[in-house]
Amino acid sequence: MPQEVIKKNHMDVAWHEYTDENGENVPVVDSSIAEKASVIGRVGIMFLSCGTGAWRVRSSMNTLAEALGITCTADIGLMSIEYTCYDGENGFTQSLCLTNTGVNTLKLNRLEHFIRNFEEEGKHMSGEQLHTFLTMLKKHMVYIPRLHWDLLQRSHAADLHSFLGAVRSRCSVHLSGQELEIISAAN
């Protein structure tokens, strides 16, 4: 009996199609509004897919827009972004949607690093190079499934010990080993 093929409800965005023709060697800052906006939108939806809030998503999109010399307005929901970018003469509007949601702090950390360095490094890359970089960044974002409960408890206790050790070395408050054990047992 043949199996029925279930079509995806959401189509993938072909990000590389938004890059300018023969623009591989042109910095994104000198590219079309569509190419600039595609980078901004893609980074925004990647941030949203990490499980972060609208404020952080909008802030990141605004940082990129400012570096690229354009204005961006965005309506950000829990799983979707509708945004428009303007360059003073032209505009580009796009609606993006996630198929699922979750929290990925590794991905969030790498994206924040990308945003912090965009002004110096990213805006001099071409749109094609940026989309290739973002594709590689996304591929290396491994989602870690639920860990065994016991292992999870031990990792939180180890994190707490490391955190409190760092606090102890920087503050005048000192906790004894016994107090650390009590705090760890409470978790």
Residue frames as a rotation matrix with the C-alpha (Angstrom) as fourth column:
MET 1
0.585 0.811 0.000 0.00
0.811 -0.585 0.000 0.00
0.000 0.000 -1.000 0.00
PRO 2
-0.200 -0.701 0.684 1.59
0.632 -0.626 -0.457 3.33
0.749 0.341 0.569 -1.05
GLN 3
-0.238 0.030 -0.971 2.21
0.889 -0.396 -0.230 5.89
-0.391 -0.918 0.068 1.64
GLU 4
0.706 0.551 0.445 0.57
0.665 -0.731 -0.151 9.26
0.242 0.403 -0.883 1.30
VAL 5
-0.458 -0.878 0.138 3.03
0.802 -0.476 -0.361 12.15
0.382 -0.054 0.922 0.99
ILE 6
0.559 0.586 -0.587 2.30
0.789 -0.595 0.157 15.00
-0.257 -0.551 -0.794 3.35
LYS 7
0.154 -0.460 0.875 3.22
0.593 -0.665 -0.454 18.38
0.790 0.589 0.171 1.92
LYS 8
-0.654 -0.443 -0.614 4.88
0.755 -0.439 -0.487 20.95
-0.054 -0.782 0.621 4.14
ASN 9
0.455 0.870 -0.190 2.54
0.870 -0.479 -0.112 23.69
-0.189 -0.115 -0.975 5.27
HIS 10
0.731 -0.302 -0.612 5.27
-0.187 -0.951 0.246 26.35
-0.657 -0.065 -0.751 5.14
MET 11
0.844 -0.475 0.251 7.56
0.403 0.251 -0.880 26.77
0.355 0.843 0.403 2.17
ASP 12
0.167 -0.880 -0.445 11.27
0.827 -0.120 0.549 27.37
-0.536 -0.460 0.708 2.72
VAL 13
0.882 0.023 -0.471 12.56
-0.153 -0.931 -0.332 30.80
-0.446 0.365 -0.817 1.82
ALA 14
0.508 -0.729 0.458 15.23
0.855 0.366 -0.367 30.70
0.101 0.578 0.810 -0.89
TRP 15
0.650 -0.213 -0.729 17.37
0.308 -0.803 0.510 33.41
-0.694 -0.556 -0.457 0.71
HIS 16
-0.405 -0.912 0.069 20.07
0.415 -0.117 0.902 33.36
-0.814 0.394 0.426 -1.94
GLU 17
-0.153 0.434 0.888 17.49
0.980 -0.048 0.192 34.40
0.126 0.900 -0.418 -4.56
TYR 18
0.835 0.475 -0.277 17.25
0.525 -0.839 0.143 37.81
-0.164 -0.264 -0.950 -2.88
THR 19
0.000 -0.907 -0.422 20.86
0.371 -0.392 0.842 38.64
-0.929 -0.157 0.336 -3.67
ASP 20
0.506 0.151 -0.849 21.60
-0.550 -0.702 -0.452 40.99
-0.664 0.696 -0.272 -6.54
GLU 21
0.925 -0.186 0.332 22.65
0.371 0.637 -0.675 39.54
-0.086 0.748 0.658 -9.88
ASN 22
0.292 -0.923 0.251 26.45
0.557 -0.049 -0.829 39.60
0.777 0.382 0.500 -10.16
GLY 23
0.580 0.006 0.814 26.59
-0.478 -0.807 0.347 41.04
0.659 -0.591 -0.465 -6.64
GLU 24
0.761 -0.287 -0.582 28.91
0.518 0.808 0.280 38.42
0.389 -0.515 0.764 -5.16
ASN 25
-0.232 -0.961 -0.149 31.73
0.926 -0.172 -0.335 40.96
0.296 -0.216 0.930 -4.83
VAL 26
-0.257 0.242 0.936 29.62
-0.039 -0.970 0.240 43.99
0.966 0.026 0.259 -3.89
PRO 27
-0.985 -0.084 -0.151 29.39
0.147 0.058 -0.987 44.79
0.092 -0.995 -0.045 -0.16
VAL 28
-0.288 0.951 -0.114 25.84
0.943 0.302 0.138 44.44
0.166 -0.068 -0.984 1.12
VAL 29
-0.161 0.180 -0.970 25.93
0.502 -0.831 -0.238 48.09
-0.850 -0.526 0.044 2.20
ASP 30
-0.658 -0.134 -0.741 26.05
-0.486 -0.677 0.553 49.00
-0.576 0.724 0.380 -1.52
SER 31
-0.923 0.319 0.216 23.39
0.385 0.751 0.536 46.49
0.008 0.578 -0.816 -2.64
SER 32
-0.475 0.833 0.285 19.66
-0.070 -0.359 0.931 46.84
0.877 0.422 0.229 -3.40
ILE 33
-0.317 0.482 0.817 16.99
-0.932 -0.316 -0.175 47.36
0.174 -0.817 0.549 -0.78
ALA 34
0.711 0.618 -0.335 15.72
-0.574 0.785 0.232 43.80
0.407 0.027 0.913 -1.37
GLU 35
0.185 -0.730 -0.658 19.13
0.243 0.683 -0.689 42.28
0.952 -0.032 0.304 -0.64
LYS 36
-0.735 -0.423 0.530 19.66
-0.336 -0.452 -0.826 44.40
0.589 -0.786 0.190 2.49
ALA 37
-0.025 0.841 0.540 16.14
-0.989 -0.098 0.107 43.64
0.143 -0.531 0.835 3.71
SER 38
0.616 0.245 -0.749 16.56
-0.282 0.956 0.081 39.90
0.736 0.161 0.658 3.12
VAL 39
-0.413 -0.821 -0.394 19.57
0.250 0.314 -0.916 39.82
0.875 -0.477 0.075 5.45
ILE 40
-0.741 0.181 0.647 17.69
-0.613 -0.576 -0.541 41.83
0.275 -0.797 0.538 8.08
GLY 41
0.308 0.951 0.026 14.59
-0.909 0.287 0.301 39.64
0.279 -0.117 0.953 7.87
ARG 42
0.387 -0.215 -0.897 16.56
-0.015 0.971 -0.240 36.41
0.922 0.106 0.373 7.94
VAL 43
-0.737 -0.673 -0.066 18.49
0.097 -0.009 -0.995 37.45
0.669 -0.740 0.072 11.03
GLY 44
-0.477 0.635 0.607 15.23
-0.861 -0.476 -0.178 38.57
0.176 -0.608 0.774 12.66
ILE 45
0.581 0.747 -0.322 13.49
-0.679 0.664 0.314 35.23
0.449 0.036 0.893 12.06
MET 46
0.000 -0.662 -0.749 16.61
0.211 0.732 -0.648 33.37
0.978 -0.158 0.139 13.24
PHE 47
-0.860 -0.251 0.444 16.52
-0.325 -0.401 -0.856 35.37
0.394 -0.881 0.263 16.49
LEU 48
-0.026 0.946 0.322 12.81
-0.991 -0.067 0.118 34.65
0.133 -0.316 0.939 16.87
SER 49
0.507 0.205 -0.837 13.45
-0.319 0.947 0.039 30.93
0.801 0.247 0.545 16.33
CYS 50
-0.594 -0.772 -0.225 15.77
0.013 0.270 -0.963 30.95
0.804 -0.575 -0.150 19.37
GLY 51
0.091 0.700 -0.708 12.81
0.878 0.279 0.390 31.68
0.471 -0.657 -0.589 21.61
THR 52
-0.789 -0.424 -0.445 13.82
0.588 -0.730 -0.348 35.25
-0.177 -0.536 0.825 22.35
GLY 53
0.067 0.894 -0.444 11.38
0.673 -0.369 -0.641 38.12
-0.737 -0.256 -0.626 22.72
ALA 54
0.643 0.340 0.687 10.26
0.759 -0.404 -0.511 40.78
0.104 0.850 -0.517 20.27
TRP 55
0.911 -0.316 -0.264 12.40
-0.206 -0.905 0.373 43.49
-0.357 -0.286 -0.889 21.86
ARG 56
0.013 -0.970 0.243 15.66
-0.123 0.239 0.963 41.60
-0.992 -0.042 -0.117 21.16
VAL 57
0.009 0.071 0.997 14.52
0.891 0.453 -0.041 40.66
-0.455 0.889 -0.059 17.65
ARG 58
0.861 0.397 0.319 13.59
0.499 -0.783 -0.372 44.26
0.102 0.479 -0.872 16.81
SER 59
0.703 -0.661 -0.262 16.79
-0.317 -0.621 0.717 45.62
-0.636 -0.421 -0.646 18.36
SER 60
-0.184 -0.792 0.583 18.91
0.286 0.524 0.802 43.28
-0.940 0.314 0.130 16.22
MET 61
0.220 0.349 0.911 17.00
0.968 0.039 -0.248 44.13
-0.122 0.936 -0.329 13.06
ASN 62
0.985 0.161 -0.055 17.40
0.159 -0.986 -0.041 47.86
-0.061 0.032 -0.998 13.82
THR 63
0.329 -0.940 -0.093 21.15
-0.158 -0.152 0.976 47.44
-0.931 -0.306 -0.199 14.41
LEU 64
-0.303 -0.413 0.859 21.56
0.722 0.488 0.490 45.84
-0.622 0.769 0.150 10.98
ALA 65
0.546 0.601 0.584 19.31
0.836 -0.440 -0.328 48.43
0.059 0.667 -0.742 9.30
GLU 66
0.889 -0.254 -0.380 21.32
-0.104 -0.922 0.374 51.32
-0.445 -0.293 -0.846 10.76
ALA 67
-0.062 -0.981 0.186 24.60
0.013 0.186 0.982 49.74
-0.998 0.063 0.001 9.64
LEU 68
-0.387 -0.023 0.922 23.16
0.846 0.388 0.365 49.34
-0.366 0.921 -0.130 6.13
GLY 69
-0.963 -0.075 -0.259 21.82
0.015 -0.974 0.227 52.91
-0.270 0.214 0.939 5.98
ILE 70
-0.533 0.846 -0.010 18.11
0.018 0.023 1.000 52.03
0.846 0.532 -0.027 5.83
THR 71
-0.542 0.490 0.682 15.07
-0.839 -0.275 -0.469 52.18
-0.042 -0.827 0.561 8.10
CYS 72
-0.717 0.312 -0.623 13.20
0.083 0.926 0.368 49.08
0.692 0.212 -0.690 9.23
THR 73
-0.306 0.692 0.653 9.78
-0.952 -0.226 -0.207 48.79
0.004 -0.685 0.728 10.86
ALA 74
-0.752 -0.038 -0.659 8.65
-0.147 0.983 0.112 45.41
0.643 0.181 -0.744 12.15
ASP 75
0.258 0.820 0.511 5.57
-0.942 0.095 0.323 43.79
0.216 -0.565 0.796 13.64
ILE 76
-0.634 -0.632 -0.446 6.84
-0.464 0.772 -0.434 40.82
0.619 -0.069 -0.783 15.63
GLY 77
0.530 0.824 0.200 4.62
-0.740 0.335 0.583 38.08
0.413 -0.457 0.787 17.02
LEU 78
0.461 -0.322 0.827 5.43
-0.579 0.597 0.555 34.85
-0.673 -0.735 0.088 18.83
MET 79
0.038 -0.401 0.915 6.09
0.421 0.837 0.349 32.99
-0.906 0.372 0.201 15.59
SER 80
0.361 0.126 0.924 6.01
0.931 -0.105 -0.349 35.58
0.053 0.987 -0.155 12.82
ILE 81
-0.356 -0.470 -0.808 7.56
0.355 -0.868 0.348 38.82
-0.865 -0.162 0.476 11.61
GLU 82
0.537 0.386 0.750 6.12
0.842 -0.306 -0.445 41.29
0.058 0.871 -0.489 9.14
TYR 83
0.058 -0.622 -0.781 8.62
0.462 -0.676 0.574 43.99
-0.885 -0.394 0.249 8.29
THR 84
0.847 0.121 0.517 9.27
0.516 -0.416 -0.749 46.78
0.125 0.901 -0.415 5.84
CYS 85
-0.070 -0.919 -0.389 12.62
0.723 -0.315 0.614 48.36
-0.687 -0.239 0.686 4.99
TYR 86
0.931 0.341 0.134 12.99
0.349 -0.716 -0.605 51.81
-0.110 0.610 -0.785 3.39
ASP 87
-0.100 -0.995 0.031 16.01
0.965 -0.089 0.246 53.45
-0.242 0.054 0.969 1.82
GLY 88
-0.478 -0.008 -0.878 14.42
0.087 -0.995 -0.039 56.86
-0.874 -0.095 0.477 1.24
GLU 89
-0.557 0.272 -0.785 13.21
-0.819 -0.338 0.464 56.03
-0.139 0.901 0.411 -2.26
ASN 90
-0.183 0.420 -0.889 12.21
-0.460 0.762 0.455 52.38
0.869 0.493 0.054 -2.28
GLY 91
-0.044 0.223 0.974 10.66
-0.970 0.225 -0.095 49.93
-0.240 -0.949 0.206 0.14
PHE 92
-0.475 -0.087 -0.876 10.66
-0.362 0.926 0.104 46.17
0.802 0.366 -0.471 0.61
THR 93
-0.006 0.577 0.817 8.07
-0.997 0.059 -0.049 44.30
-0.076 -0.815 0.575 2.68
GLN 94
-0.438 -0.137 -0.889 8.12
-0.320 0.947 0.012 40.67
0.840 0.289 -0.458 3.70
SER 95
0.438 0.585 0.683 6.19
-0.892 0.190 0.410 38.38
0.110 -0.789 0.605 6.02
LEU 96
-0.444 -0.665 -0.600 8.07
-0.461 0.744 -0.483 35.49
0.768 0.062 -0.638 7.67
CYS 97
0.548 0.697 0.463 6.72
-0.801 0.277 0.531 32.70
0.242 -0.662 0.710 9.83
LEU 98
-0.632 -0.713 0.304 8.24
-0.774 0.601 -0.199 29.93
-0.041 -0.362 -0.931 11.95
THR 99
-0.069 0.586 -0.807 6.98
-0.397 0.726 0.561 26.35
0.915 0.360 0.182 11.71
ASN 100
0.515 0.208 -0.832 7.79
0.646 0.544 0.536 25.59
0.564 -0.813 0.146 15.35
THR 101
0.501 -0.326 0.802 9.20
-0.528 -0.849 -0.015 27.29
0.686 -0.415 -0.597 18.39
GLY 102
0.667 -0.363 -0.651 11.74
0.665 0.684 0.300 26.48
0.336 -0.633 0.697 21.06
VAL 103
0.887 -0.461 0.020 14.67
-0.399 -0.745 0.534 27.88
-0.231 -0.482 -0.845 23.01
ASN 104
0.640 -0.760 0.111 18.25
0.731 0.559 -0.391 27.63
0.235 0.332 0.914 21.76
THR 105
0.873 -0.292 -0.391 20.70
0.013 -0.787 0.617 29.73
-0.488 -0.543 -0.683 23.77
LEU 106
-0.124 -0.938 0.322 23.72
0.533 0.211 0.819 28.58
-0.837 0.274 0.474 21.74
LYS 107
-0.093 0.197 0.976 22.11
0.974 -0.183 0.130 29.91
0.204 0.963 -0.175 18.57
LEU 108
0.882 0.470 0.041 21.11
0.441 -0.853 0.279 33.11
0.167 -0.228 -0.959 20.36
ASN 109
0.510 -0.772 -0.379 24.67
0.181 -0.334 0.925 33.65
-0.841 -0.540 -0.031 21.60
ARG 110
-0.395 -0.688 0.608 26.14
0.738 0.157 0.657 33.17
-0.547 0.708 0.446 18.12
LEU 111
0.218 0.555 0.803 23.57
0.889 -0.453 0.072 35.51
0.404 0.697 -0.592 16.56
GLU 112
0.943 0.095 -0.318 24.29
0.254 -0.825 0.504 38.20
-0.215 -0.556 -0.803 19.15
HIS 113
0.025 -0.997 -0.076 27.99
0.358 -0.062 0.932 37.88
-0.934 -0.050 0.355 18.36
PHE 114
-0.293 -0.038 0.955 27.14
0.956 0.018 0.293 38.31
-0.028 0.999 0.031 14.65
ILE 115
0.696 0.637 0.331 25.16
0.628 -0.764 0.147 41.49
0.346 0.106 -0.932 15.43
ARG 116
0.732 -0.462 -0.501 27.94
0.197 -0.560 0.805 42.94
-0.652 -0.688 -0.319 17.62
ASN 117
-0.280 -0.956 0.084 30.50
0.287 0.001 0.958 42.46
-0.916 0.292 0.274 14.84
PHE 118
0.350 0.505 0.789 28.30
0.871 0.134 -0.473 43.39
-0.344 0.853 -0.393 11.87
GLU 119
0.933 0.034 -0.359 29.30
-0.034 -0.983 -0.182 47.07
-0.359 0.182 -0.915 11.73
GLU 120
0.160 -0.969 -0.189 33.00
-0.685 -0.247 0.686 46.21
-0.711 0.019 -0.703 11.39
GLU 121
-0.724 -0.551 0.416 32.87
-0.201 0.745 0.637 42.92
-0.660 0.377 -0.649 9.49
GLY 122
-0.279 0.699 0.658 29.45
0.597 0.663 -0.452 42.01
-0.752 0.266 -0.602 8.12
LYS 123
0.617 0.635 -0.466 28.49
0.064 -0.630 -0.774 45.09
-0.785 0.447 -0.430 6.17
HIS 124
-0.039 -0.718 -0.695 31.60
-0.851 -0.341 0.399 44.69
-0.524 0.607 -0.598 4.00
MET 125
-0.737 -0.101 0.668 30.55
0.138 0.946 0.295 41.17
-0.661 0.309 -0.683 2.95
SER 126
-0.802 0.524 -0.286 28.28
-0.449 -0.213 0.868 40.64
0.394 0.824 0.407 -0.04
GLY 127
0.077 0.926 0.371 24.68
-0.993 0.104 -0.052 39.54
-0.087 -0.364 0.927 0.44
GLU 128
0.578 0.068 -0.813 25.60
-0.388 0.900 -0.200 36.15
0.718 0.431 0.547 -1.01
GLN 129
-0.471 -0.833 -0.290 28.44
-0.018 0.337 -0.941 35.77
0.882 -0.438 -0.174 1.50
LEU 130
-0.663 0.283 0.692 26.18
-0.746 -0.327 -0.581 36.82
0.062 -0.902 0.428 4.37
HIS 131
0.457 0.889 -0.044 23.45
-0.885 0.459 0.076 34.33
0.088 0.004 0.996 3.42
THR 132
0.304 -0.447 -0.841 26.07
-0.095 0.865 -0.494 31.57
0.948 0.230 0.221 3.08
PHE 133
-0.762 -0.603 0.236 27.44
-0.238 -0.079 -0.968 32.50
0.603 -0.793 -0.083 6.51
LEU 134
-0.320 0.731 0.603 23.94
-0.941 -0.168 -0.295 32.49
-0.115 -0.661 0.741 8.05
THR 135
0.609 0.483 -0.629 23.20
-0.601 0.799 0.032 29.11
0.517 0.358 0.777 6.44
MET 136
-0.157 -0.756 -0.636 26.38
0.095 0.629 -0.771 27.66
0.983 -0.182 -0.026 7.95
LEU 137
-0.790 -0.086 0.607 25.56
-0.539 -0.376 -0.754 29.26
0.293 -0.923 0.250 11.30
LYS 138
0.179 0.958 0.224 22.12
-0.984 0.170 0.059 27.66
0.019 -0.231 0.973 11.25
LYS 139
0.511 -0.020 -0.859 23.51
-0.299 0.933 -0.200 24.22
0.806 0.359 0.470 10.30
HIS 140
-0.472 -0.800 -0.372 25.89
0.158 0.338 -0.928 24.29
0.868 -0.496 -0.033 13.24
MET 141
-0.485 0.415 0.770 23.09
-0.844 -0.453 -0.288 25.09
0.229 -0.789 0.570 15.70
VAL 142
-0.637 0.210 -0.742 22.41
0.129 0.978 0.166 21.68
0.760 0.010 -0.650 17.11
TYR 143
0.132 0.755 0.642 19.23
-0.815 -0.286 0.504 21.47
0.564 -0.590 0.578 19.13
ILE 144
-0.880 -0.458 -0.128 19.84
-0.282 0.719 -0.635 19.31
0.383 -0.523 -0.761 22.16
PRO 145
0.034 0.953 -0.301 16.80
-0.081 0.303 0.950 17.19
0.996 -0.008 0.088 23.01
ARG 146
0.672 0.314 0.670 15.64
-0.657 -0.163 0.736 16.69
0.341 -0.935 0.097 26.57
LEU 147
-0.452 -0.870 -0.195 18.33
-0.556 0.446 -0.701 15.23
0.697 -0.209 -0.686 28.74
HIS 148
-0.071 0.341 -0.937 17.76
0.575 0.782 0.241 12.49
0.815 -0.521 -0.252 31.25
TRP 149
0.756 0.521 0.396 16.29
0.030 -0.631 0.775 14.10
0.654 -0.574 -0.492 34.38
ASP 150
0.792 -0.500 -0.351 19.11
0.518 0.246 0.819 12.91
-0.323 -0.831 0.453 36.65
LEU 151
-0.183 -0.884 0.431 21.77
0.983 -0.172 0.065 14.28
0.017 0.435 0.900 34.28
LEU 152
0.121 0.329 0.937 19.87
0.389 -0.884 0.260 17.56
0.913 0.333 -0.235 34.05
GLN 153
0.968 0.248 -0.031 19.78
0.110 -0.313 0.943 17.91
0.225 -0.917 -0.330 37.84
ARG 154
0.415 -0.887 -0.201 23.51
0.774 0.228 0.590 17.20
-0.478 -0.401 0.782 38.08
SER 155
-0.254 -0.531 0.808 24.33
0.873 -0.485 -0.044 19.76
0.415 0.695 0.587 35.37
HIS 156
0.522 0.488 0.699 22.29
0.125 -0.855 0.503 22.44
0.843 -0.176 -0.508 37.17
ALA 157
0.938 -0.228 -0.263 24.09
0.277 0.034 0.960 21.64
-0.210 -0.973 0.095 40.41
ALA 158
0.028 -0.980 0.198 27.47
0.958 0.083 0.273 21.86
-0.284 0.182 0.941 38.63
ASP 159
-0.067 0.022 0.998 26.44
0.600 -0.798 0.058 25.17
0.797 0.602 0.040 37.03
LEU 160
0.861 0.446 0.246 25.35
0.055 -0.562 0.826 26.49
0.506 -0.697 -0.508 40.41
HIS 161
0.642 -0.701 -0.310 28.66
0.607 0.218 0.764 25.46
-0.469 -0.679 0.566 42.01
SER 162
-0.252 -0.748 0.614 30.60
0.961 -0.268 0.068 27.19
0.114 0.607 0.787 39.20
PHE 163
0.211 0.438 0.874 28.43
0.369 -0.864 0.343 30.30
0.905 0.250 -0.344 39.42
LEU 164
0.980 0.196 -0.025 28.68
0.087 -0.318 0.944 30.57
0.177 -0.928 -0.328 43.18
GLY 165
0.325 -0.938 -0.121 32.44
0.854 0.236 0.463 29.96
-0.405 -0.254 0.878 42.99
ALA 166
-0.305 -0.392 0.868 32.76
0.786 -0.619 -0.003 32.86
0.538 0.681 0.496 40.57
VAL 167
0.574 0.581 0.577 30.57
0.096 -0.748 0.657 35.05
0.813 -0.322 -0.485 42.77
ARG 168
0.879 -0.257 -0.401 32.60
0.448 0.163 0.879 34.08
-0.160 -0.953 0.258 45.82
SER 169
-0.061 -0.991 0.122 35.84
0.978 -0.034 0.207 35.13
-0.201 0.132 0.971 44.12
ARG 170
-0.456 -0.090 0.885 34.41
0.553 -0.808 0.203 38.53
0.697 0.582 0.419 43.12
CYS 171
0.379 0.703 0.602 32.37
-0.159 -0.592 0.791 39.47
0.912 -0.395 -0.113 46.18
SER 172
-0.545 -0.544 0.638 32.92
-0.690 -0.142 -0.710 39.87
0.476 -0.827 -0.298 49.89
VAL 173
0.424 0.744 0.516 30.18
-0.888 0.453 0.077 37.31
-0.176 -0.491 0.853 50.60
HIS 174
-0.625 -0.660 -0.417 31.67
-0.696 0.713 -0.084 33.88
0.352 0.238 -0.905 51.22
LEU 175
0.587 0.804 0.101 29.67
-0.792 0.543 0.280 30.68
0.171 -0.244 0.955 51.40
SER 176
-0.298 -0.668 0.682 31.04
-0.738 0.615 0.279 27.54
-0.606 -0.420 -0.676 53.00
GLY 177
-0.878 -0.080 -0.472 31.02
-0.385 0.705 0.596 24.20
0.285 0.705 -0.650 51.22
GLN 178
-0.776 0.628 -0.055 28.16
0.526 0.597 -0.605 23.08
-0.347 -0.499 -0.794 53.47
GLU 179
-0.151 0.734 -0.662 26.02
-0.181 -0.679 -0.711 26.06
-0.972 0.013 0.235 52.38
LEU 180
-0.499 -0.086 -0.863 26.73
-0.860 -0.072 0.505 25.19
-0.106 0.994 -0.038 48.73
GLU 181
-0.974 0.141 -0.177 25.57
0.113 0.981 0.156 21.60
0.195 0.132 -0.972 49.35
ILE 182
-0.461 0.855 -0.239 22.35
0.440 -0.014 -0.898 22.87
-0.771 -0.519 -0.370 50.93
ILE 183
-0.114 0.397 -0.911 21.69
-0.638 -0.732 -0.239 25.22
-0.761 0.554 0.337 48.02
SER 184
-0.721 -0.217 -0.658 22.43
-0.671 0.454 0.586 22.43
0.171 0.864 -0.473 45.50
ALA 185
-0.912 0.409 -0.016 20.16
0.393 0.866 -0.309 20.00
-0.113 -0.288 -0.951 47.34
ALA 186
-0.286 0.842 -0.458 17.35
0.005 -0.476 -0.879 22.55
-0.958 -0.254 0.132 47.22
ASN 187
-0.193 0.190 -0.963 17.52
-0.943 -0.309 0.128 22.51
-0.273 0.932 0.238 43.43
